[in-house]
């Protein structure tokens, strides 16, 4: 079975389109992952605990061996296990986003200053860090920075903040 990697992979839509159901076989939590990293004394950065699960393994609903259910049943009724070996491993690509704090601060400043092209931010990250993110990583990073900036503010507070920001931008454009 081949491997398939894509940044925009939607698992539920894949199941719908292929008419193939998958069940969760195992989960790896961030806590257990961090324990493994610590026990191996690895240089890998710890996994953020807010992720909950950082890896899940799904297997086809037809996985496993068929076991007769006893006597008295009609044959081949409610048989699901057929020995299918289809398996999907979903995990976070953490190695692509091992961004240092100084680069992250600069990316936050770029995003706040109104840089619209994500390719500009992508180019900056690639030039100033060792990681090689893809454009989808930058979109997710900018979205998380915006969400962190907004926080738990109410709509009125966000509107007020936006209006103050627009006034500041107008003053800057008039003075230059």
Secondary structure, 3 states (H helix, E strand, C coil): CCCCCCCCCCHHHHHHHHCCCEEEEEEEEHHHHHHHHHHCCCCCCCCCHHHCEEEEEEEECCCCCCCCCCCCCCCCCCCCCCCCCCEEEEECCHHHHCCCHHHHHHHHHHHHCCCCCHHHHHHHHHHHCCCCCCHHHHHHHHHHHHHHHHCCCCHHHHHHHHHHHHHHHHHHHHHC
